[in-house]
Amino acid sequence: MRPLLAAAALVAAFAAPAFAAGLDAYLWKSRPVIVFAPERDQPEAADQLKRLAAARATLEDRDMPVFVVTRRQVSPLSGGRAPATLNAQDLRKTYGVADDAFAVVLVGKDGGEKLRSAEPVEAARLTDLVDTMPMRQGEAR
């Protein structure tokens, strides 16, 4: 019984950031990719979004929604509106990203941070990492 309780506590600890940032709807369902930038058209952000847009089908196949977090708003990669639970300030605080900083964060289905980069990342690096995860390997069977 104790190992089960310890495992549950460990899962809860890793999932805490996702709940705190309003990502609870994605817990155990998706692997959000969060692109932080002061503005969506900032050069690093534009480069990152171009890379991710080119791999949209591959990202969707791996349950990897992409959100862009600017100083004041959160929007999906394709534009439009993000779920109301996602708040730019909350996400920035939870992941420790300043308003004027660029960062890419991959969040796993367990709510834990799986990758962080201060530079644009190739989509293949993200999907290759996801493909090594036990949960993804189980999905691919």
Phi and psi in degrees as a GROMACS rama.xvg file:
@    title "Ramachandran Plot"
@    xaxis  label "Phi"
@    yaxis  label "Psi"
@TYPE xy
-60.6498  -43.1313  ARG-2
-59.9641  -36.6511  PRO-3
-65.2626  -43.1028  LEU-4
-65.8107  -39.9545  LEU-5
-63.9351  -41.3748  ALA-6
-64.4998  -41.5747  ALA-7
-63.441  -40.5425  ALA-8
-65.4423  -39.1513  ALA-9
-64.5594  -44.6931  LEU-10
-61.3135  -43.8078  VAL-11
-62.5521  -38.392  ALA-12
-65.1539  -42.114  ALA-13
-72.3954  -30.225  PHE-14
-80.2641  -15.9807  ALA-15
-53.0809  -45.8254  ALA-16
-59.5132  -38.5652  PRO-17
-63.3158  -43.885  ALA-18
-64.8757  -41.0464  PHE-19
-65.1543  -29.1636  ALA-20
-96.0527  6.39793  ALA-21
83.0862  13.8622  GLY-22
-91.9364  11.8993  LEU-23
-58.4989  -28.5757  ASP-24
-65.6838  -18.6443  ALA-25
-97.9521  -10.8126  TYR-26
-59.9443  128.12  LEU-27
66.4045  7.1022  TRP-28
-119.523  -36.7122  LYS-29
-140.064  166.088  SER-30
-120.547  82.2117  ARG-31
-61.7926  140.201  PRO-32
-107.733  122.194  VAL-33
-113.176  121.439  ILE-34
-105.536  113.281  VAL-35
-96.9198  133.526  PHE-36
-159.62  151.731  ALA-37
-58.3628  -41.3302  PRO-38
-140.063  150.968  GLU-39
-62.753  -31.846  ARG-40
-93.336  7.33753  ASP-41
-57.8806  142.831  GLN-42
-51.8149  -47.2837  PRO-43
-63.4997  -41.9883  GLU-44
-66.2005  -45.4517  ALA-45
-59.6121  -42.5547  ALA-46
-61.8715  -47.8151  ASP-47
-61.3438  -45.098  GLN-48
-66.026  -35.3611  LEU-49
-62.9861  -44.6926  LYS-50
-61.81  -42.9365  ARG-51
-72.4624  -37.6498  LEU-52
-63.249  -35.7148  ALA-53
-67.2217  -20.9148  ALA-54
-111.157  21.5833  ALA-55
-51.9619  -47.0093  ARG-56
-63.6071  -40.6599  ALA-57
-64.9901  -40.7771  THR-58
-65.9573  -43.7934  LEU-59
-62.0873  -38.8182  GLU-60
-60.8343  -27.4966  ASP-61
-102.658  14.8958  ARG-62
57.1312  51.3704  ASP-63
-119.579  78.7792  MET-64
-67.3293  146.682  PRO-65
-111.886  129.63  VAL-66
-121.597  138.86  PHE-67
-106.143  124.01  VAL-68
-111.803  111.852  VAL-69
-98.5706  -168.428  THR-70
-58.0767  -37.9045  ARG-71
-121.589  -12.0606  ARG-72
-143.33  165.05  GLN-73
-122.172  133.083  VAL-74
-141.302  152.644  SER-75
-70.3603  163.816  PRO-76
-52.6606  -42.3259  LEU-77
-77.654  0.77745  SER-78
90.3392  -171.273  GLY-79
84.9102  -153.58  GLY-80
-108.965  139.71  ARG-81
-88.3752  163.864  ALA-82
-54.8029  143.513  PRO-83
-60.8906  -21.3947  ALA-84
-71.331  -18.099  THR-85
-89.1494  122.971  LEU-86
-124.134  129.467  ASN-87
-57.6838  -47.2357  ALA-88
-64.1227  -41.036  GLN-89
-64.0141  -44.0984  ASP-90
-64.0145  -43.6164  LEU-91
-62.1077  -41.8878  ARG-92
-66.8431  -46.9925  LYS-93
-59.9789  -41.6633  THR-94
-97.6688  3.89455  TYR-95
63.88  42.5929  GLY-96
-113.877  119.848  VAL-97
-66.764  157.749  ALA-98
-56.7764  -31.6445  ASP-99
-100.051  12.4821  ASP-100
-103.531  155.526  ALA-101
-106.977  137.975  PHE-102
-159.925  151.915  ALA-103
-121.008  129.184  VAL-104
-128.153  128.848  VAL-105
-102.107  125.726  LEU-106
-108.623  130.749  VAL-107
-78.6579  169.729  GLY-108
-61.5635  -23.8015  LYS-109
-82.0482  -1.02703  ASP-110
89.5633  -4.74468  GLY-111
-85.0489  150.491  GLY-112
-74.5711  126.022  GLU-113
-106.49  -26.0402  LYS-114
-156.149  144.076  LEU-115
-141.23  136.524  ARG-116
-142.104  142.257  SER-117
-94.4233  5.72153  ALA-118
-129.59  157.678  GLU-119
-55.8379  145.529  PRO-120
-120.013  138.664  VAL-121
-64.5832  140.483  GLU-122
-59.2834  -35.4915  ALA-123
-61.3257  -33.9077  ALA-124
-63.8093  -40.6945  ARG-125
-67.3803  -48.2076  LEU-126
-69.4427  -35.5502  THR-127
-63.0328  -40.7142  ASP-128
-63.1157  -45.8831  LEU-129
-60.247  -39.8907  VAL-130
-64.3967  -19.6816  ASP-131
-86.1866  -10.565  THR-132
-75.4037  137.465  MET-133
-55.0764  -39.9525  PRO-134
-63.8387  -40.4613  MET-135
-66.9093  -39.8767  ARG-136
-62.2246  -35.4751  GLN-137
-68.4893  -35.6061  GLY-138
-68.2811  -35.3547  GLU-139
-73.2985  -15.2356  ALA-140
